[in-house]
Amino acid sequence: MRAAIRVRHNSIRAEQAYRGWIKRFIFFYGKRHPGDMGKVEISAFLTHLAVKGKVAASTQNQALNAILFLYRGGLKQDVEWLDEVERAKKPSRLPVVFTPNEARKVLALPPQGK
C-alpha cells in the first residue's frame, strides 16, 4: 500500500490517514482479507462509522476514499460496484441572519454589563 500511495506522490499525512482507515476496516472484520469482502461489508463499516462512531460526513468520505484506494490501487481489483456505495452528504445549514429591523432592535438595546 505504501508504495502504491507514494507512486501517486500523495503527502505523508494522506498516506498515514489511508493506512489508518484501511487498518480499521480490516480489524473491524476480524482481520479478514479485503479481497474476501465486498459492497455489503464496506457499507456496514461506513454505517458503523456514522452511527456508532458519530463521525462527520467528511471523515466518513475519507474512510471510503481509503477503501477505494485499497481495492483499486493496492489490490488492483476491478470494483465497479464501489461506485454505487453512497457517499455521506454534509448536512445543509440555513444561514441565520437578522432582518434589518431585528438588527436595529438589538443595537437599540441598552448595554448590559457588570
C-alpha positions in Angstrom: 0.0 0.0 0.0 2.7 2.4 1.0 4.4 2.0 -2.4 1.1 2.5 -4.3 0.4 5.7 -2.4 3.9 7.1 -2.9 3.9 6.4 -6.6 1.0 8.8 -6.8 3.0 11.5 -4.9 0.5 11.8 -2.1 1.6 13.5 1.1 2.9 11.6 4.1 -0.2 12.7 6.0 -2.5 11.3 3.4 -0.6 8.0 3.4 -0.9 7.8 7.2 -4.7 8.6 7.1 -5.3 6.0 4.4 -3.3 3.3 6.1 -5.1 4.0 9.3 -8.6 3.7 7.7 -7.6 0.5 5.9 -6.3 -1.0 9.1 -9.5 -0.1 10.9 -11.6 -1.6 8.1 -9.6 -4.9 8.2 -9.7 -5.1 12.0 -13.4 -4.3 12.1 -13.9 -7.6 10.3 -11.5 -9.6 12.5 -8.5 -9.4 10.1 -10.4 -10.8 7.1 -8.6 -10.2 3.8 -10.2 -7.3 1.9 -10.4 -9.5 -1.2 -12.9 -11.7 0.6 -15.2 -8.7 1.3 -17.4 -6.7 -0.8 -20.1 -4.0 -1.0 -22.1 -5.3 2.0 -19.1 -5.2 4.3 -17.9 -1.8 3.1 -21.4 -0.3 3.5 -21.7 -1.8 7.0 -18.4 -0.4 8.0 -19.3 3.1 6.8 -22.7 2.9 8.5 -20.9 1.8 11.7 -18.7 4.9 11.5 -21.7 7.2 11.1 -24.0 5.6 13.7 -21.7 4.2 16.4 -18.6 6.4 15.8 -20.6 9.5 15.1 -18.0 10.7 12.6 -18.6 13.7 10.3 -19.6 13.2 6.7 -16.1 14.3 5.5 -14.5 11.7 7.8 -16.8 9.0 6.5 -15.9 10.0 2.9 -12.2 9.9 3.7 -12.6 6.3 5.0 -14.5 5.4 1.8 -11.7 7.0 -0.3 -9.1 5.0 1.6 -11.1 1.8 1.0 -11.5 2.7 -2.7 -7.7 3.2 -2.9 -7.2 -0.2 -1.2 -9.2 -2.1 -3.8 -8.2 -0.1 -6.9 -4.6 0.9 -6.2 -3.4 -1.8 -3.7 -5.3 -5.0 -4.7 -5.7 -3.9 -8.4 -9.3 -5.2 -8.3 -12.0 -4.1 -10.7 -14.6 -2.8 -8.3 -17.3 -1.1 -10.4 -19.7 -1.8 -7.5 -17.8 0.5 -5.2 -19.0 3.5 -7.3 -22.5 2.5 -6.1 -21.6 2.9 -2.4 -23.4 6.0 -1.3 -21.2 8.8 0.0 -22.1 10.8 3.1 -23.5 14.2 2.4 -22.8 17.3 4.5 -26.0 18.5 6.2 -27.2 21.7 4.7 -27.4 24.6 7.1 -29.5 27.6 6.6 -27.8 30.8 7.5 -29.3 32.6 10.5 -29.4 36.3 9.7 -31.2 39.2 11.4 -33.6 41.2 9.3 -32.7 44.9 9.2 -35.5 45.6 11.6 -34.2 42.9 14.1 -30.7 44.3 13.9 -31.9 47.8 14.7 -33.8 46.5 17.8 -30.7 44.7 19.0 -28.5 47.7 18.5 -31.0 49.9 20.3 -30.9 47.8 23.5 -29.1 49.4 26.4 -25.7 48.0 27.1 -25.6 45.3 29.8 -22.5 44.9 31.8 -21.3 44.1 35.3 
